[in-house]
């Protein structure tokens, strides 16, 4: 199980670099309740010209998302290592 968290943290680091290199500024997740996707889709229906796009979080927002994901994986790994996860 510890290895899974290491693999996840490494993957996040890799994808964060790809996002930086490509200038990503949109988060699209597979958990719509975590990133409020359904609410954002609803906002698109009434979005007027010039209003911010609800899915655009900016490069800094993307970087923060990856930082949180990586730190959570490393914290979970530390918990497993310490035996507290039993």
N, C-alpha and C positions, 0 to 999 in steps of 0.2 A: 504494500500500500504506500509506503514511503516513496518508492520509485515513481509511482503514479503522480505524486505531487511535484517531484523533481521534473518529470517529463512535462507536466503542465506548465510549470514556471518557465522552463526553457522554451516551450512553444510560444508562450506569451511574449517572451523577450524577442524571439524571432519575428513574430507578427507585428510587434511594436516597431521594430526596425523597418519592416516592409511598409507599414503605414506611414512612417516618417519619410522614407525614401520616395513614396508615391504621393505624398501630400494629402493623405486621407483626412477628411473632416466630417465624416458621417459614420455613426455607429448603427449597424444593423445586427441585431442579436437574434438568437433563436428562442429567447424567453420573453415574450411580449409583456409579461407582467413586470419584469425587472427594468425594462427600458421604456415603458409606457408607449410601446409601438401602436397599440390600438387607439389610444388617445391622440397620438401624433397623426395617424391616418385620418381620424375624424377632423383634426384641425386643417388638413389639406383641402378638405371639401369647402371650407369657407375662407381659405387664405386668399387675400387680395394681392395684386401686383405690388411688389416692393416690400411686403411683409417677410419676416425671416422664415426660412424653411424649417419646420419643426424637427427634421432629422439631422440638420447640420449642427454639430456641437463644436466645431472648430478643431484645429490641430492640437491646441492645449487640452481641450476636453478629451480628445482621443488618447493623448498621452496619459492623462489622469486615469482614464478607464483601465488602460493596460497596467499602470502602476498598481492600482487597487487589485486587479486580478492576480498579478504576480505576488504581491505582498500577502494576499489571502492564501495562495497556494503554499508559500513558504511558511506562513504561520501554521497552516494545517500540517505541513510536514514536520515542523518543530514539535507540534503536539503529539504526533505519532512517535517521533523519536524519544520524547520524554516519557512515553507510556501513559500519558494522560488521556489518550484516545481510546483506552480500553474500557 
